[in-house]
Amino acid sequence: MLLTMTDQPLEDSLLTREACERLADRIIKKIESQLKELSDLHTPYWDARNDVLKNLIQLGSGSIVVTVTFSSALLKPGMAWKLSLFG
């Protein structure tokens, strides 16, 4: 005996095409609703992660620009301590 999603028994014969299509549609709708629920749950985390990565990229780019800009001064003896952030 076969059961549908509503747990109603069917005949032991094969399902009709229409019954299979209705069953497939119900399964697809259920999967879509669960995927939307999961997406709504995780969207704030994904957005926060993207914001953090954007900030890291900007900080990295800024540090490269500063390094390239002051590279000639950093190579001169006795000048590195003047550009030091901690010294």
N, C-alpha and C positions, 0 to 999 in steps of 0.2 A: 504494500500500500504506500502510495506517495503522499507527501504533505506539501502544502504550499506555505508561503510566509505567514498566512493566517492560521496555520495548523488545521486546515480543513482537509479531510481525506479526499482523495480523488480515486478514480477507478484505477485498476492495475494496468490499464492500457496506456499507451503513450499519450503525452500531453498534446493538445491541439496547438497549432501554430499561434492562435490568438491567446491562449492561456500562457504559452511560453513568453510571448511578447509582453503581456501584462505583468508577469512575474519579473521579467528582465527590467521593465520600466520601474517597478517598485524597488528592486535592488539598486538600480542606478540612482534613483532619487534618495534612497537612504544613504548611500555612499557619498553622494554630493553634499547632503546635509551634514554628515560627519566631517567631511573635509573642510567645509566652510566653518564649522565650529572650531576645528583645530587651527585653521588659519587665523581666525579672529583671536584665538587664545595666544598665538605666538607672534602676531604682528608687532606688538609693542617691543618685544625683545629684539626682533630683527631690526626695527627702526633704531633702537638704542645702539645696537652693535654697528650699524652703518654710520651713525653719528660719531661714535668713538673712532672708527677707522678713518673717517674724513679728517678728524682732528689730528690723528697721528700722521697722516700723509702731509698735512699742512705744516706740522712741526718739523717733520723730516725734511721737507723741501726748504723750510726756512733755515734749518741748520746747515744744509748744503750751500745755500746762497751766502750765508755768513762766512763759512769756511773758505769758499772760493774767493769772496771779496777780500778777506784779510789774509789770504795765504802768503802773499809776499811779505807782509809784516810779521807773520808768524815764523817765517824762515830766518829772519834777521836775528843775530844773537842779541840778547838782552831786551828784546821787544815783547816776547811772549808773555812775560809777567804783567805787562801793562794791559793786555787784552784779556787777562784771566778773569773769570767771573768770581773766583774764590780768593784771589790774592791781593 
